[in-house]
Structure formats: C-alpha cells, structure tokens
C-alpha cells in the first residue's frame, strides 16, 4: 500500500511517501532559492509529495540565516524555478509556510524585533551570523496586531501559488509561532488567545480559516507536533495537550483540508489515533524529530491503518530516488549529518541515484 496512489486535495500522488520539510539553509543572505536548490528538489520528484523547507512569510519570522522566504518578488521567482523543475519531472510540491516566532534573533531578522504570543524567551543560545547568542525576549503580540500576522500567512500562501506550488502546509509544529500559541508554557496570555485549550487553539484556527478562504481547502495542509519538547516547548500536561489539539482538529476538520501531518514519536499511541479519527481526512505521519524512519516502519504504518502516507526526512535527504529504492528493496545511501546545514552541493545534490 505504501506504493499505491493517494488523493490529497486535487492531487493524485503516485505513492504514499512524502518528503518532510527539511531545513537546509542553502538560500543565501537574500532568501532567494537558487540553482542548487532547483536541482535538489528536482532530484526528489519521484516521491509522492515534496513539502518544501520552512519558508518565512515575513522578515521578522525568519529563523535561520540562509532560510528561503516567500516575501519578495525575487524569492517568488526563485521558487518558480524550483516548482517548474519538479513539475517537469512529474512531481508535486507544497510550500511549508513557517513563521519562526521567538525562534530567532534580530541578527537574523535584519534587526527586526521577534514576535510571540507572550514575552518569554527560549532558554538557550541561537546561532547567528555573528556566532552564538542568547535567545532574546520577544514582543508579545497584542490582540490588535494578530490580524496583520494572519495576513502575512495569507499573502505568503498566495505567493506560493503564484510561484507554482501545488499548495501550502502551515507549520504549526516544532516550537515556531503557531505552535507557541498552542503550548501553555509559551502562551501565558490572559485574553481570548490564551488560558484555555479553546483559546490557545484560536490563533491557529483563525490562520487556517484565512488561508483556506484565500486558496481553497484542497490546497492547504497543516503540520502539528503535539508533545514534542523542542525549542522551548513544554507540552507535558497530558490532559491539556489532548484538549488543545482535540479542539484544533475538531474545528478545522469540517474544512476538508488537503491533509493533516502529525509528527510524533508514538505513531500508534492513543493521542495520534485519536487525532486521526477526529480529522477523518488524509492523515500523514512522521515518526519523530531526528529519528530515521525505516522502510518496514513506513510500510506498516500504512498497511495497519495508522496513516494514509508517511513523511520521511533523512532517508529522502540521502536518497533522491527513495521511492524506487524502497519499492525494490534496494540498498540505501547513508545521510551525512555534517552536511545537513550550510552551503554548497556536498550532502545536498551529490547523493547518487541507484546505479542500474
């Protein structure tokens, strides 16, 4: 079943392997996708669906030097070269729209102040072009400022369609802005956007609705990572987490989104199964941040009904022809973690296809 077709929105995927959104920071200081990125994505067109690395919808939402954006005309034109190449090789590609929130530094955002649901800094250091520095305290968005941030998501999503993407994935996972609203430890607001599961889910729900209204539900997916303790997230209160994500999924399910993508270490756990039943639509699973998904695990997730498709990261980094290799039980290239981030082709476009 892993190698059978699947319908997501208006797309017909030839297989159920989805390339995870993978931060690779190859876009340079201007955030414009370049020729090496065109080649990287083109090489992986045989996967059922490619989800791009996180793209920032506003300059204050940029989390990493070298991260690409969907803000300027030059960035949109750069992505158009990527999507044209993927489509020319028969592929399908969604853009992940990712506002970094407090996961950044003014040295990365061009001096712009970081924004978050609450004025709470992440404990730790961030890598900036000037070296490691402590995470700064972000500006707590006022209620009046929230519609403008939602509009940034909408504009970036429209830009993604103009750039030739087949749709967008809203990044509500891994400690970035949307996830920060969902988490009770990063969102200590006392207005209608904090203090209860319903309130913490409100901003994400409003963002999803706005992007769906602009693009159509068949072009919109969302990624979540409940209980994922990363980048300052502290979702440890089980009842609160379950209530928050149940509210989110129950509210967006009637929209008939293209898919819900869930990152969780326990892919057969009760929370993951509960969210699948609540969503009642195309359900994508990723077995854990930093974990390598095996062929056997991916096949069983689909065959046992836990997921409609499987999101894979490191195997797709090292094997541009992963769909073929797994389908034919061929040996794999091993990923080199020392080249995940940085510049140039090494570890990016130089992994070989299987030799016939």
Secondary structure, 3 states (H helix, E strand, C coil): CCCCCEEECCEEECCCEEECCCCCCCCCCCCCCCHHHHHHHHHCCCCCEEEEEEEECCHHHCCCCCCCECCCHHHHHHHHHHHHHHHHCCCCEEEEECCCCCCCCCCCCCCCCCEECCCCCCCCEEEECCEEEECCCCEECCHHHHHHHHHHHHHHHHHHHHCCCCEEEEEECCCCHHHHHHCCCCCCCCCCCCCCHHHHHHHHHHHHHHHHHHHCHHHEEEEECCCCCCCCCCCCCHHHHHHHHHHHHHHHHCCCCCEEEEECCCCCCHHHHHHHHHHCCCEEEECCCCCCCCHHHHHHHHHCCCCCEEEECHHHHHCCCHHHHHHCCCCCCCCCHHHCCCCCCCCCCCCCCCCC
